Structure formats: structure tokens, C-alpha cells
Amino acid sequence: MIADAPAAARLNAPPDTLPARCEVLIVGAGPAGCAAAITLARQGVDVVLVDQHPFPRDKVCGDGLIPDSHNALRKLGVLDEVMTLAQPAGHVRCIGPRGGQIDVPGTLAVLPRKELDLVLCRAAVTAAARMFAPVRFAAPIEEGGRVVGAKLTAGEATHELRADWVLIATGAVPQALMAAGMSQRHTPSGVALRGYVKNPAMVGRIDKLEIVWHRALSPGYGWIFPCRDGVFNVGVGIADSHDEHRDGKLTKKEINLRQVFDDFTRVYAPARELIEGGEWISPLKGAPLRCTLEGARFSRPGLIVTGEAAGSTYSFSGEGIGKALETGILAAEAVLGGRGAGLSEAQVRAQYEAGLLALKPRFDLYARANKVNRHPWLADLLIWRAKKSERLLRRMSGVLNETSNPGHLISFKGILRLFTE
Ligand SMILES: Cc1cc2nc3c(=O)[nH]c(=O)nc-3n(C[C@H](O)[C@H](O)[C@H](O)COP(=O)(O)OP(=O)(O)OC[C@H]3O[C@@H](n4cnc5c(N)ncnc54)[C@H](O)[C@@H]3O)c2cc1C
């Protein structure tokens, strides 16, 4: 698996060898943190990358790589390596409550995160980022109103590491965000759970990324994504897992995700067949999602929040690998601007935040599409319309492939056109 032995040896360097200083400290070695580390280290920046887990590590995910992931992986120069390991697919199959279905064309693939994140982490280390694990971010070090490093922990030991910049790329779990004083909302936007089932008899029968809407799964959906070797990633996700009350407080809804999963196998025969005829090779595990670029401050002096920690996952579909990579690259490019183009600290952060805000229309489009999760009959209507209209199908494919302007689709006229053309 790990072809470059010297790089492999440098993964998970022991915490007691952490340096006292670096240019950029990146906390979290998922897609966002690794994308930033690769981009910075390739430009000669002295990067330290830390993660609370040694790699390779599992990450609860659907493992679906949609077109934005492909584009970002290409930009990082690792797409070919990823595709030698991944299961490619040419369509997302959308299945409505009444069983109607439509196949939306796109450049897609499925690769378990244990493998994807290892490719990314190894690329960061090959680019000369220094990676240490298991190391946890405990708190920022601040001087004169600016973050100048971080307090890190490894077991009982603590370590202070000084850095020009600290990038928080810790995903949907809120602890690091809260410790850094960046969390605006510690509850997630949604929750999801997944497991891996091996069932070689279903190979060829499920060869697309299948997404299923049904009243029993609302406000969410079920999925089956085909990996390699007869293995399938199967799961359910719930958007809007928390209710907002009049006093602004959020409380967890009474949702039993395990029950939703059982309902998925009840209402969708291929899911039932997959599981009854297959073998669980990894049990169901749940995880939170942070969506729509909400829930955290993006930066403060000396510190940048990137990836899902900044809410970079799409609501509606729960896809976030691509935008985690993109926002990690944006953070790195902004920091590089401070080095090369001589941007001030405040200008670096302004450039980064402007980059995130430029992505906002896409996030807003997916937030609106979240209506389908709340009202699954809308999926029936869309599928029915798309079956009759090549143009509508092309439009849906344009959204998936990010070739159409999201601004056109979130206008009232754009939505009306979805149902009328
Ligand atoms: C069930 C489920 C299914 C999903 N399916 C898909 C899908 O099919 N396609 C898709 O594109 N997206 C999917 N997503 C979303 C996707 O998983 C995220 O968008 C993506 O992982 C975000 O990447 P990230 O790098 O920001 O964070 P992460 O991948 O979460 O990485 C964060 C890293 O930070 C580390 N960390 C956290 N706290 C600390 C700390 N205090 N100190 C040190 N390290 C820390 C973690 O160990 C982790 O390695 C799914 C999510 C869920 C929950």
C-alpha cells in the first residue's frame, strides 16, 4: 500500500520529536489539512501536520468522490494515484419514494477514506510536511491579540509549538473549534451513519452511486455506494438533526439513526438484498456533519479555520470531501500570498474569507435543495420531470459537475424552470 518507504517512515512521527517552531501548524490530517499541507510544503513552507489519530485511520464517510473532489485531487497531483485504488462510476442514481429513478451523469468514484486520506497524508509528507500523531490540539497560544502557536497533547505529555500560522482543519467535531474560540455553534448540521457490506453477487447490479428518498427516511436519505472487490458502503443521513428554539438554542431531535437505517432496508429492496445476502465487514458507525459554511468563524489573527470545521460540507447530499480539499487549498494559497506577494496578516485572512464567500452560492443551492430531504415527494416530481426533459437532466448534471452557474438555479425563476421545462 505505501509505495514510498521513506515517506511512509515519516508518517506518524513520535510526538516527543515535535519541534518547538514551524512556519505553519496544521491541525487535522483529513482532506482539508492535507490539501493545505501539500500546497504549502511544495512551495517550501516549513509545515507541521498533526492528527489525534495515527494514519492510516478510518473516517466515517460515504466515500463518494463527486466531480469537485476529482478536480481538487487533480490540482493536488494525486488524482491518478487515487483512481488506481478507487471504484469509478459514471452516474448518481436518484430514487424517489414511489420507486421512480433517474441517472444523473457525472465524473464519480468511491474510495474508502482509510485509503484516500492515506494517499493525501503521504503526499503531504512526500512534499516535506512533517506529520506527527497521535497529537491533539488543546489550545491556542496567544500574544498581543494574535495566535502564535498551539498547546498540543500526546497522552500525558504536553508540548508548545510556535508557528506563524495555525490552521484548524479538525472536521465536524467541535472540540478544537471551541478550544480555539472559533465555534459559533457546537451542534452539528446533520448526522449520518454507515457500514461496509461485502456481497459480490451485487457487483454490476449496483454500479452507480445510489441515493434513495422516502417518507420513512425524511428529513434524510439512504445510500449505497459501490467500492471495489464486491464491497459496498451503505448508510443513511439526516439533515437538520437539531431544532432551533425561539431563544436561539439548538436541541437534538429525537432521531434514532439505527431505526432510520432499518427503515432504509425495509423500504428499499436492493438495500435489504445487499445486507441479507452479504457479510458486514465493518459495523454501522455514526458521525456528525457541519454544512453550508456555517457554525464557525473563518479566521482570527494568526489562525485560519478550514474544511468541514468551517462548515464546508454540502447540506442535502452531505458531500464534503471536494470542498474540504478546495478550502484547504484556498487557505494555503492565502498564506502563500503573505509570503510571496507580501500580503499583511489581515490581507491573508481577507483573501481566504473572500475565497470561501465566493463558494457560498453553491452551498446555498444545496441548502435549498435540502427541501427534498424534508419533502421527499419533491424527489418524485423532479425525477418525473427529468425523465421527460433532457434539458432538465443536463441541468442536474451541470450542478453535480459544477459546470452550471448556481446563481441561475437558486433564483425563483430557476427553481420554477426545474418544474416547468
Ligand atoms: C456518514 C457520512 C457520510 C459522508 N459521505 C460523504 C461522501 O460520500 N462524499 C463526500 O464528499 N463527503 C461525505 N461526507 C462528508 C465528509 O466526510 C467530510 O466533508 C470530510 O471528511 C471533511 O474533511 P475535513 O478534512 O474537513 O475533516 P475530516 O475528514 O473530519 O478530518 C479531520 C481530522 O482532524 C482530526 N482531529 C479532529 N480533532 C482534532 C484535535 N483536537 N487534534 C488533532 N486532530 C484532530 C481528525 O482525527 C481527522 O483526521 C460524509 C460524512 C459522514 C459523517
The ligand as an SDF file (V2000), in Angstrom:
LIG
                    3D

 53 58  0  0  0  0  0  0  0  0999 V2000
  -21.6670    9.2200    7.3380 C   0  0  0  0  0  0  0  0  0  0  0  0
  -21.0610   10.2830    6.4660 C   0  0  0  0  0  0  0  0  0  0  0  0
  -21.0590   10.1050    5.0910 C   0  0  0  0  0  0  0  0  0  0  0  0
  -20.4300   11.0270    4.2570 C   0  0  0  0  0  0  0  0  0  0  0  0
  -20.3590   10.7690    2.9220 N   0  0  0  0  0  0  0  0  0  0  0  0
  -19.6450   11.5780    2.1030 C   0  0  0  0  0  0  0  0  0  0  0  0
  -19.4510   11.2270    0.7330 C   0  0  0  0  0  0  0  0  0  0  0  0
  -19.8950   10.1720    0.2480 O   0  0  0  0  0  0  0  0  0  0  0  0
  -18.7480   12.0930   -0.0400 N   0  0  0  0  0  0  0  0  0  0  0  0
  -18.2130   13.2570    0.4400 C   0  0  0  0  0  0  0  0  0  0  0  0
  -17.6130   14.0170   -0.3220 O   0  0  0  0  0  0  0  0  0  0  0  0
  -18.3630   13.5950    1.7640 N   0  0  0  0  0  0  0  0  0  0  0  0
  -19.0520   12.7760    2.5960 C   0  0  0  0  0  0  0  0  0  0  0  0
  -19.1680   13.0850    3.9370 N   0  0  0  0  0  0  0  0  0  0  0  0
  -18.5480   14.3290    4.4400 C   0  0  0  0  0  0  0  0  0  0  0  0
  -17.0160   14.1650    4.6000 C   0  0  0  0  0  0  0  0  0  0  0  0
  -16.7490   13.0580    5.4350 O   0  0  0  0  0  0  0  0  0  0  0  0
  -16.4200   15.4450    5.1660 C   0  0  0  0  0  0  0  0  0  0  0  0
  -16.8920   16.5400    4.4370 O   0  0  0  0  0  0  0  0  0  0  0  0
  -14.8810   15.4430    5.1150 C   0  0  0  0  0  0  0  0  0  0  0  0
  -14.3310   14.3940    5.8410 O   0  0  0  0  0  0  0  0  0  0  0  0
  -14.3280   16.7690    5.6560 C   0  0  0  0  0  0  0  0  0  0  0  0
  -12.9270   16.7410    5.5810 O   0  0  0  0  0  0  0  0  0  0  0  0
  -12.0400   17.5460    6.6390 P   0  0  0  0  0  0  0  0  0  0  0  0
  -10.6190   17.3550    6.2410 O   0  0  0  0  0  0  0  0  0  0  0  0
  -12.5480   18.9170    6.7830 O   0  0  0  0  0  0  0  0  0  0  0  0
  -12.3040   16.8250    8.0440 O   0  0  0  0  0  0  0  0  0  0  0  0
  -12.0550   15.3060    8.4820 P   0  0  0  0  0  0  0  0  0  0  0  0
  -12.0220   14.4160    7.3130 O   0  0  0  0  0  0  0  0  0  0  0  0
  -13.0630   15.0310    9.5320 O   0  0  0  0  0  0  0  0  0  0  0  0
  -10.6060   15.3350    9.1140 O   0  0  0  0  0  0  0  0  0  0  0  0
  -10.3770   15.9850   10.3360 C   0  0  0  0  0  0  0  0  0  0  0  0
   -9.1500   15.3830   11.0010 C   0  0  0  0  0  0  0  0  0  0  0  0
   -8.8760   16.1540   12.1870 O   0  0  0  0  0  0  0  0  0  0  0  0
   -8.5050   15.2900   13.2300 C   0  0  0  0  0  0  0  0  0  0  0  0
   -8.8110   15.9770   14.5030 N   0  0  0  0  0  0  0  0  0  0  0  0
  -10.0340   16.3410   14.9850 C   0  0  0  0  0  0  0  0  0  0  0  0
   -9.8880   16.9760   16.1640 N   0  0  0  0  0  0  0  0  0  0  0  0
   -8.5640   17.0210   16.4370 C   0  0  0  0  0  0  0  0  0  0  0  0
   -7.7990   17.5710   17.5120 C   0  0  0  0  0  0  0  0  0  0  0  0
   -8.3670   18.2040   18.5520 N   0  0  0  0  0  0  0  0  0  0  0  0
   -6.4400   17.4520   17.4590 N   0  0  0  0  0  0  0  0  0  0  0  0
   -5.8500   16.8020   16.4270 C   0  0  0  0  0  0  0  0  0  0  0  0
   -6.5330   16.2770   15.3720 N   0  0  0  0  0  0  0  0  0  0  0  0
   -7.8760   16.3920   15.3710 C   0  0  0  0  0  0  0  0  0  0  0  0
   -9.3370   14.0460   12.9930 C   0  0  0  0  0  0  0  0  0  0  0  0
   -8.7390   12.9090   13.6110 O   0  0  0  0  0  0  0  0  0  0  0  0
   -9.3610   13.9540   11.4630 C   0  0  0  0  0  0  0  0  0  0  0  0
   -8.3090   13.1400   10.9630 O   0  0  0  0  0  0  0  0  0  0  0  0
  -19.8230   12.1950    4.8020 C   0  0  0  0  0  0  0  0  0  0  0  0
  -19.8520   12.3960    6.1890 C   0  0  0  0  0  0  0  0  0  0  0  0
  -20.4660   11.4610    7.0240 C   0  0  0  0  0  0  0  0  0  0  0  0
  -20.4650   11.6730    8.5100 C   0  0  0  0  0  0  0  0  0  0  0  0
  1  2  1  0
  2  3  1  0
  2 52  2  0
  3  4  2  0
  4  5  1  0
  4 50  1  0
  5  6  2  0
  6  7  1  0
  6 13  1  0
  7  8  2  0
  7  9  1  0
  9 10  1  0
 10 11  2  0
 10 12  1  0
 12 13  2  0
 13 14  1  0
 14 15  1  0
 14 50  1  0
 15 16  1  0
 16 17  1  0
 16 18  1  0
 18 19  1  0
 18 20  1  0
 20 21  1  0
 20 22  1  0
 22 23  1  0
 23 24  1  0
 24 25  2  0
 24 26  1  0
 24 27  1  0
 27 28  1  0
 28 29  2  0
 28 30  1  0
 28 31  1  0
 31 32  1  0
 32 33  1  0
 33 34  1  0
 33 48  1  0
 34 35  1  0
 35 36  1  0
 35 46  1  0
 36 37  1  0
 36 45  1  0
 37 38  2  0
 38 39  1  0
 39 40  1  0
 39 45  2  0
 40 41  1  0
 40 42  2  0
 42 43  1  0
 43 44  2  0
 44 45  1  0
 46 47  1  0
 46 48  1  0
 48 49  1  0
 50 51  2  0
 51 52  1  0
 52 53  1  0
M  END
$$$$
